[in-house]
Amino acid sequence: MRQFFELSQRLRSESKDQVGLHGMGATVAMAWFRSEQRVAHLAHMGDSRIYLYRQDNLKQLTEDHSVVAILLRHKDITPEEALGHPARGRLSRYVGMDEEVYPDVQTINLQVGDRFLLCSDGLTGMVSDKLIAHLLQANVDLQVACKALVAKPIRLEDTTISQQWL
């Protein structure tokens, strides 16, 4: 977690005196695979997500740190209302915040064939979970799966990374 704090401090420090960058933040999703222990340690902040694709099922492992996600969890808005909500894109927790914030962390036991997808809202905001699952199922090769995912209409600055546990 020290790395999250250092990254936040550095982001605040480098952006505070630059025009247009003050208050800048970033989302992050990280996975650390420990093959000898057969586990994956996951951490995230913001609305970048980590998914597990296991035995033909896609499961979102992270909860978005956003205003809209909070409203959805409290049932103040519907999923349909969330799509066009004016607070869409406003984060409740992210790297670079003035406050000292902590990432959500978890450890997952690995099974043979597990596939992890770490992605930004540039993918999940434009491609449904159902389509993501379909593309992962249809493309066993990780390179091909990633190319199929990013071939969908997403913003160029967003990144998609996939990892398979063998």
C-alpha positions as CSV (number, residue, x, y, z in Angstrom):
1,M,0.0,0.0,0.0
2,R,3.0,2.3,0.4
3,Q,3.2,2.4,-3.3
4,F,-0.3,3.9,-3.6
5,F,0.6,6.6,-1.1
6,E,3.9,7.4,-2.9
7,L,2.1,7.5,-6.2
8,S,-0.6,9.9,-4.8
9,Q,2.0,12.2,-3.3
10,R,4.1,12.3,-6.5
11,L,1.0,12.9,-8.6
12,R,-0.1,15.8,-6.4
13,S,3.4,17.2,-6.2
14,E,4.0,17.2,-10.0
15,S,0.6,18.5,-10.9
16,K,0.1,21.3,-8.4
17,D,2.1,24.0,-10.2
18,Q,1.2,23.0,-13.8
19,V,-1.6,24.8,-15.6
20,G,-4.5,22.5,-16.2
21,L,-3.1,19.6,-14.1
22,H,-3.9,20.8,-10.6
23,G,-6.2,18.3,-8.9
24,M,-5.4,15.6,-11.5
25,G,-6.0,12.0,-10.4
26,A,-5.7,8.5,-11.7
27,T,-7.4,5.2,-11.4
28,V,-5.4,2.0,-10.9
29,A,-6.0,-1.7,-10.9
30,M,-3.1,-4.0,-10.0
31,A,-2.6,-7.8,-9.7
32,W,0.4,-9.6,-8.2
33,F,0.5,-13.3,-9.0
34,R,2.3,-15.6,-6.6
35,S,2.6,-18.9,-8.5
36,E,4.2,-20.8,-5.6
37,Q,1.3,-19.9,-3.3
38,R,-1.3,-20.2,-6.2
39,V,-2.8,-16.8,-5.3
40,A,-3.3,-13.4,-6.8
41,H,-3.2,-10.3,-4.7
42,L,-5.4,-7.5,-6.1
43,A,-5.6,-3.8,-5.4
44,H,-7.5,-1.0,-7.0
45,M,-8.7,2.6,-6.7
46,G,-11.1,4.5,-8.9
47,D,-13.3,3.0,-11.6
48,S,-10.7,0.7,-13.3
49,R,-11.8,-2.8,-12.7
50,I,-10.5,-6.3,-12.2
51,Y,-12.5,-9.2,-13.6
52,L,-12.0,-13.0,-13.1
53,Y,-13.1,-15.2,-16.0
54,R,-13.4,-18.8,-14.6
55,Q,-15.1,-21.8,-16.1
56,D,-17.0,-19.7,-18.6
57,N,-18.2,-17.2,-16.0
58,L,-17.1,-13.5,-15.8
59,K,-17.1,-12.0,-12.3
60,Q,-16.3,-8.4,-11.5
61,L,-14.0,-8.6,-8.4
62,T,-13.8,-4.8,-7.7
63,E,-16.4,-2.2,-6.8
64,D,-16.1,1.2,-8.6
65,H,-15.1,4.1,-6.4
66,S,-17.4,6.6,-8.1
67,V,-20.3,8.8,-7.2
68,V,-22.6,6.8,-9.6
69,A,-21.6,3.5,-8.0
70,I,-22.5,4.9,-4.5
71,L,-25.9,6.0,-5.8
72,L,-26.4,2.6,-7.4
73,R,-25.4,0.7,-4.2
74,H,-27.9,2.8,-2.2
75,K,-30.6,2.3,-4.8
76,D,-30.9,6.0,-5.3
77,I,-30.7,5.5,-9.1
78,T,-31.3,2.6,-11.5
79,P,-28.7,1.1,-13.8
80,E,-30.4,2.8,-16.7
81,E,-30.2,6.2,-15.0
82,A,-26.5,5.6,-14.3
83,L,-25.7,5.5,-18.0
84,G,-26.5,9.2,-18.5
85,H,-26.1,10.5,-15.0
86,P,-24.4,13.9,-14.7
87,A,-22.0,12.6,-12.0
88,R,-20.8,9.8,-14.3
89,G,-17.0,9.9,-14.3
90,R,-16.7,11.6,-10.9
91,L,-14.6,9.4,-8.6
92,S,-15.0,9.0,-4.9
93,R,-11.6,7.5,-4.4
94,Y,-8.5,7.7,-6.6
95,V,-4.7,8.1,-6.7
96,G,-3.8,11.7,-6.2
97,M,-6.6,12.7,-3.8
98,D,-5.7,15.3,-1.2
99,E,-6.9,13.0,1.6
100,E,-4.9,9.9,2.5
101,V,-6.9,7.1,0.9
102,Y,-6.5,3.3,0.8
103,P,-7.0,1.0,-2.1
104,D,-9.3,-2.0,-1.8
105,V,-7.2,-5.1,-1.6
106,Q,-8.1,-8.8,-1.8
107,T,-6.5,-12.2,-2.4
108,I,-7.9,-14.7,-4.8
109,N,-7.0,-18.4,-4.8
110,L,-6.0,-19.4,-8.3
111,Q,-7.4,-22.3,-10.3
112,V,-6.0,-23.7,-13.6
113,G,-7.5,-21.8,-16.5
114,D,-8.3,-18.6,-14.6
115,R,-8.1,-15.5,-16.7
116,F,-7.9,-12.0,-15.2
117,L,-8.9,-8.8,-17.0
118,L,-7.7,-5.5,-15.7
119,C,-9.3,-2.6,-17.5
120,S,-10.4,1.1,-17.3
121,D,-13.8,2.5,-17.8
122,G,-12.9,3.1,-21.4
123,L,-13.7,-0.5,-21.9
124,T,-16.4,-1.1,-19.4
125,G,-18.2,2.1,-20.2
126,M,-18.7,1.1,-23.8
127,V,-18.6,-2.7,-23.8
128,S,-21.1,-4.7,-21.7
129,D,-20.0,-7.4,-19.3
130,K,-22.0,-9.9,-21.4
131,L,-19.9,-9.0,-24.5
132,I,-16.7,-9.0,-22.6
133,A,-17.5,-12.6,-21.4
134,H,-18.4,-13.6,-24.9
135,L,-15.1,-12.3,-26.3
136,L,-13.1,-14.0,-23.6
137,Q,-14.9,-17.3,-24.2
138,A,-14.5,-17.0,-28.0
139,N,-10.8,-16.1,-27.8
140,V,-8.7,-18.5,-25.7
141,D,-5.4,-16.9,-26.9
142,L,-4.8,-13.9,-24.6
143,Q,-3.4,-11.7,-27.4
144,V,-6.3,-12.4,-29.6
145,A,-8.8,-11.7,-26.7
146,C,-7.2,-8.4,-25.9
147,K,-7.2,-7.3,-29.6
148,A,-10.9,-8.3,-29.8
149,L,-11.7,-6.3,-26.7
150,V,-9.8,-3.1,-27.8
151,A,-11.3,-3.4,-31.3
152,K,-14.5,-2.2,-29.7
153,P,-15.1,1.5,-29.8
154,I,-13.0,2.7,-26.8
155,R,-10.9,5.8,-26.2
156,L,-7.3,5.5,-27.2
157,E,-5.9,6.5,-23.8
158,D,-7.4,3.5,-22.1
159,T,-5.6,0.2,-21.6
160,T,-6.7,-3.4,-21.3
161,I,-4.5,-6.0,-19.8
162,S,-5.3,-9.7,-19.5
163,Q,-3.5,-12.5,-17.6
164,Q,-4.1,-16.2,-17.6
165,W,-3.2,-18.5,-14.7
166,L,-1.7,-21.7,-16.2
